[in-house]
């Protein structure tokens, strides 16, 4: 059986991956939005699309983090002896 610190390290690493991907995607979309800011109609379209995607991707990242917490919670309780 893994120790509590091993479980916490694995969960922390997974959460870091989720939020790093979210952050990196945000920087990429910001770069694309800045690159197209001088083209009138394309700029408006990209800003609207990226704003919608930002909301959706934030929701997905939070949902993935919450699912990870729920999935690992029984294992944490088992290791701590709370069962």
Number of C-alpha atoms within 10 A of each C-alpha: 7 9 10 15 11 11 15 13 11 13 16 12 11 15 19 13 12 16 16 12 14 16 13 11 14 17 12 11 19 15 12 15 20 13 11 17 15 11 9 9 11 13 17 15 13 18 19 13 13 17 13 11 14 16 10 11 16 15 12 14 16 14 12 16 18 12 12 14 14 11 11 14 12 13 16 19 12 12 16 11 8 8 9
